[in-house]
Every structure is written in C-alpha cells, then in structure tokens.
Amino acid sequence: MRPTLITLILLGFAQVYKPDTLGISFYSDAPLEKISAESRKGSYSVIHFGPDTVYVRVPIQSFVFPNKLMQAHFNEDYLESDRYPYAYFRGKLIAPIPLDTPGEYAVSAEGDLTIHGKTQRRPLSGVFQVLPDKRVILRGKFLVRPADHGIQIPQMLWQKIAEEVEVRFYGQYRPETQP
C-alpha cells in the first residue's frame, strides 16, 4: 500500500520521542508479604505526538527482585517468562500535549495491556512534564489484577500475593526528530 500525500504530510508533523531513561516497577502489598521489583534494562518505548500513540515493551526477565528465589518464582511459576517474554502497552493519548509550552499536564491513554499472553483494554493516566529543552518526563501508576491476565496464584499463597498489584512507570523522553 502506497502512502498518500495527506499521510506523508501528516507524518511530517508527527514528533517521535524515545526514552533516555525508562523505569517500571511493581509492588504487591499482601497480608503476609510485601513484594517489589523494578525493571530498568531492556525496555523499549516510543511516543508519537501527532497521532498521539504510545508503545511500551518490557522484558519480563528484566525485573529485579531483592530476593533471587522470589525472582525465579516470578519468572518460572507465575509470569512464565520463557513462554511469555514481554509485557506490552499499545495505546492512544486521549488529548494532545502542548509540546511547545513547558509545564505539567495530566494525561490519559486508552489501549491494550498485554501480560502473560492475555490482553485487557484499559485506560491509564499519568503526568507529562514538558521541559524547556523539548524533553518530556512521563510518570504514573495503575493497578493490575494478576487474575485478569491468567496468572494463577496457588491457594496456599493467596496471603503472600495481593489481588491487585501497583505498577509505576517513569520515563524521560527526547525528540527523535525536530519539528
């Protein structure tokens, strides 16, 4: 399929941003145990301003836990990272961000979150901070129910793993091209 002239013109106005820094962490606060992990390596993300789309891919094995045994159980027993190596979010920003005006802006996106091979349509929200040098910082948090993504928690561990896990994200993005 050949791009139309209108598509080429619209792409000329699109601004692609890629992260210099990207971090994703999660926290499970269950009655018997608090579990946390963070990923800072191997994640990929891109934001296209213009069509206002967001894409994030996180390797499951990139999450680091304070306890190596916990990390092994997470990868082998719960997330099955050999079978489902990535978590994804593909979405669209609800409202445009004024990239020419430094400041903080509430942002919402609607999209597909895929974890453990199961996709859920969901809204996400956060804050964009537009810096004077055109870089942007994106941060926010949301809740994930492991059951919604087919992640089985053995009955004997229900007091160690929360029904909802808090996920936090942080990224510092720079323009790939200048407008």
Secondary structure by P-SEA (a helix, b strand, c coil): ccccaaaaaaaaabbbbbbcbbbbbbbbbcccbbbbbbbcccccbbbbcccbbbbbbbcccccccccaaaaaaaaccccccccccbbbbbbbbccccccccbbbbbbbbbcccccccbbbbbbbbbbbbbccccbbbbbbcccccccccccccccccccccccbbbbbbbbbbbbcccc
